[in-house]
């Protein structure tokens, strides 16, 4: 399964929850999971803070406001960011 498809499925599942930003949450969770690490390690690797990662994974940060630290991970996973943005706007 391609990364974009995986994230889209996770986001769709999260859309039935009370998260404010389920697509951003799916993207953030997938980025960290792809590196097989916890929030502290992911934060250290990408110059982020643990509270920021927790907020992103809890859907409290909009997709367009996710920190740039996620960008390199998403690029390596070849995630279709336009598809994610489109899904986030629905």
C-alpha positions in Angstrom: 0.0 0.0 0.0 1.3 3.4 -0.9 1.9 6.0 1.9 -0.7 8.4 0.5 -3.4 5.6 0.5 -2.5 4.6 4.0 -2.7 8.1 5.3 -6.0 8.8 3.5 -7.5 5.7 5.1 -6.3 6.7 8.5 -7.7 10.2 8.0 -11.1 8.9 6.9 -11.2 6.7 10.0 -10.3 9.7 12.2 -13.0 11.9 10.5 -15.7 10.1 12.6 -14.0 11.2 15.8 -14.1 14.6 17.5 -10.7 15.6 16.2 -10.6 19.1 14.8 -8.0 18.3 12.1 -8.1 14.5 11.3 -6.0 14.7 8.2 -3.3 16.6 9.9 -3.4 14.0 12.8 -3.1 11.1 10.3 -0.2 12.8 8.6 1.6 13.5 11.9 1.0 10.0 13.2 2.1 8.4 10.0 5.3 10.4 9.8 6.3 9.4 13.3 5.2 5.8 12.9 7.2 5.5 9.6 10.4 6.1 11.6 9.4 3.6 14.2 10.0 5.9 17.1 8.2 7.6 20.0 7.4 11.3 20.2 10.7 12.2 22.0 12.9 10.6 19.4 10.9 12.0 16.6 11.1 15.5 18.2 14.9 15.2 18.5 15.4 14.1 14.9 13.3 16.8 13.4 13.9 19.8 15.7 10.3 19.7 17.1 9.0 19.6 20.6 7.1 16.7 22.2 4.1 19.0 23.0 3.9 20.1 19.4 4.0 16.4 18.2 1.3 15.5 20.7 -0.8 18.4 19.5 -0.4 17.5 15.9 -1.2 13.8 16.5 -4.3 14.8 18.5 -5.6 16.8 15.6 -5.2 20.2 17.2 -3.0 21.7 14.4 -4.4 22.3 10.9 -2.8 20.5 8.0 -1.5 23.7 6.5 0.1 24.7 9.8 2.0 21.5 10.5 5.7 22.3 11.2 8.2 22.0 8.3 9.9 19.1 10.3 7.2 16.8 8.9 8.0 17.8 5.3 11.2 15.8 4.9 9.5 12.7 6.3 6.5 13.1 4.0 8.8 13.7 1.0 10.7 10.5 1.8 7.4 8.6 2.0 6.4 10.1 -1.4 3.1 11.3 0.1 0.9 13.2 -2.3 0.6 16.5 -0.4 -2.0 17.8 -2.8 -4.3 14.9 -2.1 -3.8 15.5 1.6 -4.6 19.2 1.3 -7.7 18.3 -0.8 -8.9 15.8 1.8 -8.3 18.3 4.6 -10.5 20.8 2.8 -13.5 18.5 2.7 
